[in-house]
Amino acid sequence: MNLLPYIAVLLAAVLWGTTGTTQTFLQGSISPFAVACIRSAIGGGILLIFVLFARAIQWKTWPWKWNILAALSIALFQCLFFSSIRYTGVAIGTVVTIGSAPIFAGIIEWLFWKIKPTRIWAISTSFAIVGCILLFAIGGDATVNSFGVMLALLGGCMFAFYTNVSKRLTERVATLPAVAMTFSLCALFLIPLAWSDGVSWLAMPSNALAMLYMGIMATSVAYVLFLNGLRAVPSSAAVTLSLAEPLTAALLGAFFLNEYLAWTSWLGIIMIFAGIIVLTLGNRRKV
């Protein structure tokens, strides 16, 4: 029973989940687009320097179509997700974006690559999505902005699309060059949105250290783990496993930032764990 690919995807999601806590160390009014751009530039740039020295990129035969699609989709995902939060708030934006992504991943995988979702995937995804909703349960007086919800749904679709095209990219090239090129291109695509903030805010030690962590650990290391796992894990299953990201963020908030979690949130955490266990152990014969 080889669970390593599933564990790699889970570890990637856990690292992504630390970004929210890390951003609390940033000082000053920095736009999320600037954070996303610098994070991508650090994460992609460090790996790009390494693979260039190692001559690991074959420019003439490089699968540019899949690489550009991956870079565009992850850049759009970040823009749509951060924009949705401005209209809906963090809780609803996170639920709709992250919760819808596994559904979109299954649909995209079925429509474009004719891979029919399994019963195990359906059961585990249902557990995880309900758990995600409970984790960020909102009071009855909350209002929902329909435009923000639409942006969040598009963000979920973009993450699902990124996962699917990245799987095709890693079928053609090694993981390190794939991550290096994808996030270097992603940073270039995000520059127009992040330009107004400049880079002077990085002169503050706390900002620089936080961005180095997000660039190296939550981008370089996390996406190398994710794409390595993606080689053996179906795209739809990988996106479901990525729901460990909001779970990690919630637990870190509760234990390190003294954020309150209601009993419904703890029930949501249990359901997300149940979904992950069902998906991982239920597919043990296929790995």
C-alpha positions as CSV (number, residue, x, y, z in Angstrom):
1,M,0.0,0.0,0.0
2,N,1.7,3.2,-1.2
3,L,0.3,6.2,0.6
4,L,3.3,8.5,-0.1
5,P,1.6,10.4,-3.0
6,Y,-1.4,11.1,-0.8
7,I,0.8,12.1,2.1
8,A,2.7,14.5,-0.2
9,V,-0.5,16.2,-1.3
10,L,-1.7,16.5,2.3
11,L,1.6,18.0,3.4
12,A,1.4,20.5,0.6
13,A,-2.1,21.5,1.8
14,V,-0.9,21.8,5.4
15,L,1.9,24.2,4.2
16,W,-0.7,26.3,2.3
17,G,-2.8,26.4,5.4
18,T,0.1,28.2,7.3
19,T,0.0,31.3,5.0
20,G,-2.9,32.9,6.8
21,T,-1.1,32.8,10.1
22,T,2.1,33.9,8.4
23,Q,0.4,37.0,6.9
24,T,-0.5,38.2,10.4
25,F,3.2,39.1,10.7
26,L,3.1,41.4,7.8
27,Q,3.1,45.1,8.7
28,G,1.5,47.9,6.7
29,S,-1.3,48.0,4.2
30,I,-0.1,45.5,1.6
31,S,-2.5,44.4,-1.1
32,P,-3.1,40.6,-1.4
33,F,-2.0,40.9,-5.1
34,A,1.4,42.1,-4.0
35,V,1.7,39.3,-1.5
36,A,0.7,36.8,-4.2
37,C,3.2,38.3,-6.7
38,I,6.2,38.4,-4.4
39,R,5.4,34.9,-3.0
40,S,5.3,33.5,-6.5
41,A,8.5,35.4,-7.5
42,I,10.4,34.0,-4.6
43,G,9.0,30.5,-4.8
44,G,9.4,30.3,-8.6
45,G,12.6,32.3,-8.8
46,I,14.7,30.2,-6.3
47,L,13.8,27.0,-8.1
48,L,14.3,28.6,-11.5
49,I,17.9,29.6,-10.6
50,F,18.5,26.0,-9.5
51,V,17.1,24.3,-12.6
52,L,18.9,26.8,-14.9
53,F,22.3,25.9,-13.3
54,A,21.3,22.2,-13.6
55,R,20.3,22.7,-17.2
56,A,17.1,20.9,-16.4
57,I,15.0,22.9,-18.9
58,Q,14.9,21.9,-22.5
59,W,13.7,25.1,-24.1
60,K,13.0,23.7,-27.6
61,T,10.8,20.8,-26.4
62,W,9.3,22.5,-23.4
63,P,5.5,21.9,-23.1
64,W,4.7,25.7,-23.2
65,K,1.0,25.2,-23.8
66,W,0.5,23.3,-20.5
67,N,3.0,25.5,-18.6
68,I,1.3,28.8,-19.7
69,L,-2.1,27.4,-18.9
70,A,-0.9,26.3,-15.4
71,A,0.6,29.7,-14.7
72,L,-2.4,31.6,-15.9
73,S,-4.8,29.5,-14.0
74,I,-2.9,29.8,-10.7
75,A,-2.6,33.5,-11.2
76,L,-6.3,33.9,-11.9
77,F,-7.1,31.7,-8.9
78,Q,-5.3,34.0,-6.5
79,C,-6.8,37.1,-8.1
80,L,-10.3,35.7,-8.0
81,F,-10.0,34.3,-4.5
82,F,-8.7,37.5,-3.0
83,S,-11.2,39.6,-4.9
84,S,-14.1,37.4,-3.7
85,I,-13.0,37.9,-0.1
86,R,-13.4,41.7,-0.5
87,Y,-17.1,41.2,-1.4
88,T,-18.1,38.2,0.7
89,G,-15.7,38.2,3.6
90,V,-13.0,35.6,4.5
91,A,-15.4,32.9,5.7
92,I,-17.9,32.7,2.8
93,G,-15.2,33.4,0.2
94,T,-13.1,30.5,1.6
95,V,-16.1,28.1,1.8
96,V,-17.3,28.8,-1.8
97,T,-13.8,28.8,-3.4
98,I,-12.2,25.8,-1.6
99,G,-15.5,23.9,-1.2
100,S,-16.4,24.2,-4.9
101,A,-12.9,23.3,-6.2
102,P,-13.3,19.4,-5.7
103,I,-16.6,19.5,-7.6
104,F,-15.1,21.4,-10.5
105,A,-12.0,19.1,-10.5
106,G,-14.2,16.1,-10.9
107,I,-16.2,17.7,-13.7
108,I,-13.1,18.9,-15.6
109,E,-11.4,15.5,-15.3
110,W,-14.6,13.8,-16.6
111,L,-15.3,16.2,-19.4
112,F,-11.8,16.8,-20.8
113,W,-10.0,13.6,-19.9
114,K,-12.9,11.1,-19.7
115,I,-11.9,10.0,-16.2
116,K,-15.2,9.2,-14.4
117,P,-15.2,10.1,-10.7
118,T,-15.2,7.1,-8.4
119,R,-17.7,6.4,-5.6
120,I,-15.0,6.8,-3.0
121,W,-14.2,10.3,-4.4
122,A,-17.9,11.3,-4.2
123,I,-18.3,10.1,-0.6
124,S,-15.1,11.6,0.6
125,T,-15.7,14.9,-1.2
126,S,-19.2,15.2,0.2
127,F,-17.8,14.7,3.7
128,A,-15.1,17.2,3.2
129,I,-17.3,19.9,1.6
130,V,-19.9,19.7,4.4
131,G,-17.0,19.8,6.9
132,C,-15.6,22.9,5.1
133,I,-19.1,24.6,5.3
134,L,-19.4,23.8,9.1
135,L,-15.8,24.9,9.7
136,F,-16.7,28.4,8.5
137,A,-20.3,28.4,9.6
138,I,-21.8,32.0,9.5
139,G,-24.4,33.4,11.8
140,G,-27.9,34.0,10.6
141,D,-27.4,37.8,10.2
142,A,-24.7,37.4,7.6
143,T,-25.3,38.7,4.1
144,V,-24.1,37.1,0.9
145,N,-22.9,39.1,-2.0
146,S,-23.8,37.4,-5.2
147,F,-21.0,38.9,-7.2
148,G,-18.5,37.9,-4.6
149,V,-19.9,34.3,-4.6
150,M,-19.5,34.3,-8.4
151,L,-15.9,35.3,-8.1
152,A,-15.3,32.6,-5.5
153,L,-16.9,30.0,-7.8
154,L,-14.6,31.1,-10.6
155,G,-11.7,30.9,-8.2
156,G,-12.6,27.3,-7.3
157,C,-12.8,26.5,-11.0
158,M,-9.4,28.0,-11.7
159,F,-7.7,26.0,-8.9
160,A,-9.4,22.8,-10.2
161,F,-8.2,23.7,-13.8
162,Y,-4.7,24.4,-12.5
163,T,-4.6,21.0,-10.9
164,N,-5.7,19.2,-14.0
165,V,-3.3,21.0,-16.4
166,S,-0.4,20.7,-13.9
167,K,-0.9,16.9,-14.0
168,R,-0.5,17.0,-17.8
169,L,2.5,19.2,-17.4
170,T,4.3,16.8,-15.0
171,E,3.6,13.9,-17.3
172,R,5.9,15.7,-19.8
173,V,8.6,17.3,-17.5
174,A,10.1,16.9,-14.1
175,T,8.5,18.4,-11.1
176,L,11.1,21.0,-10.1
177,P,11.3,22.7,-13.5
178,A,7.5,22.6,-13.8
179,V,7.1,24.4,-10.5
180,A,9.9,26.9,-11.2
181,M,8.6,27.9,-14.6
182,T,4.9,28.0,-13.5
183,F,5.4,30.4,-10.6
184,S,8.0,32.5,-12.4
185,L,5.4,33.1,-15.2
186,C,2.7,33.5,-12.6
187,A,4.7,36.3,-10.9
188,L,5.1,38.0,-14.3
189,F,1.3,37.8,-14.9
190,L,0.6,39.4,-11.5
191,I,3.0,42.3,-11.8
192,P,0.4,44.7,-13.3
193,L,-1.9,44.2,-10.3
194,A,0.9,44.4,-7.7
195,W,2.8,47.3,-9.2
196,S,1.2,50.0,-7.2
197,D,2.5,48.6,-3.9
198,G,6.1,48.5,-5.0
199,V,8.6,46.5,-3.0
200,S,9.7,49.0,-0.4
201,W,7.6,47.2,2.2
202,L,10.0,44.2,2.0
203,A,12.6,46.4,3.8
204,M,10.9,45.6,7.1
205,P,12.5,42.5,8.6
206,S,9.1,41.0,9.7
207,N,7.7,41.4,6.1
208,A,10.8,40.0,4.5
209,L,10.9,36.9,6.8
210,A,7.2,36.3,6.3
211,M,7.5,36.5,2.5
212,L,10.6,34.3,2.5
213,Y,8.6,31.6,4.4
214,M,5.6,31.9,2.1
215,G,7.8,31.9,-1.0
216,I,10.1,28.9,0.0
217,M,7.9,26.7,2.2
218,A,4.3,27.6,1.2
219,T,5.2,27.8,-2.5
220,S,8.4,26.1,-3.6
221,V,8.3,23.2,-1.2
222,A,4.5,22.9,-1.1
223,Y,3.9,22.8,-4.8
224,V,6.8,20.4,-5.4
225,L,5.2,18.1,-2.9
226,F,1.8,18.7,-4.5
227,L,2.9,18.0,-8.1
228,N,5.0,15.0,-7.0
229,G,1.9,13.5,-5.4
230,L,-0.2,14.5,-8.4
231,R,1.8,12.1,-10.5
232,A,0.0,9.2,-8.8
233,V,-3.1,10.8,-7.4
234,P,-6.1,11.7,-9.7
235,S,-6.6,15.4,-10.0
236,S,-10.1,15.3,-8.5
237,A,-8.8,13.4,-5.4
238,A,-5.8,15.8,-5.0
239,V,-8.2,18.8,-4.9
240,T,-10.3,17.1,-2.3
241,L,-7.2,16.4,-0.2
242,S,-6.3,20.1,-0.5
243,L,-9.2,20.8,1.8
244,A,-6.7,20.2,4.5
245,E,-5.6,23.8,3.8
246,P,-8.6,25.5,5.5
247,L,-8.5,22.9,8.2
248,T,-4.8,23.7,9.0
249,A,-5.6,27.5,8.9
250,A,-8.5,27.0,11.4
251,L,-6.4,24.9,13.8
252,L,-3.5,27.4,13.7
253,G,-5.9,30.2,14.3
254,A,-7.4,28.5,17.3
255,F,-4.2,27.3,19.0
256,F,-1.8,30.1,18.1
257,L,-3.9,33.2,17.4
258,N,-6.5,32.6,20.1
259,E,-9.4,32.6,17.5
260,Y,-12.7,31.1,18.7
261,L,-14.0,28.0,17.1
262,A,-17.7,27.1,17.7
263,W,-18.8,23.5,18.2
264,T,-20.0,23.5,14.5
265,S,-16.4,24.3,13.5
266,W,-15.0,21.4,15.4
267,L,-17.6,19.1,13.8
268,G,-16.5,20.5,10.5
269,I,-12.9,19.6,11.3
270,I,-13.9,16.0,12.2
271,M,-15.8,15.7,8.9
272,I,-12.9,17.0,6.8
273,F,-10.6,14.5,8.6
274,A,-13.2,11.8,7.8
275,G,-13.2,12.8,4.1
276,I,-9.4,12.7,3.9
277,I,-9.3,9.3,5.6
278,V,-12.0,7.8,3.4
279,L,-10.3,9.1,0.2
280,T,-6.8,8.0,1.2
281,L,-7.6,4.5,2.6
282,G,-10.4,3.9,0.1
283,N,-8.0,4.2,-2.8
284,R,-5.2,2.1,-1.3
285,R,-5.6,-0.7,-3.9
286,K,-5.3,1.7,-6.8
287,V,-2.1,3.4,-5.7
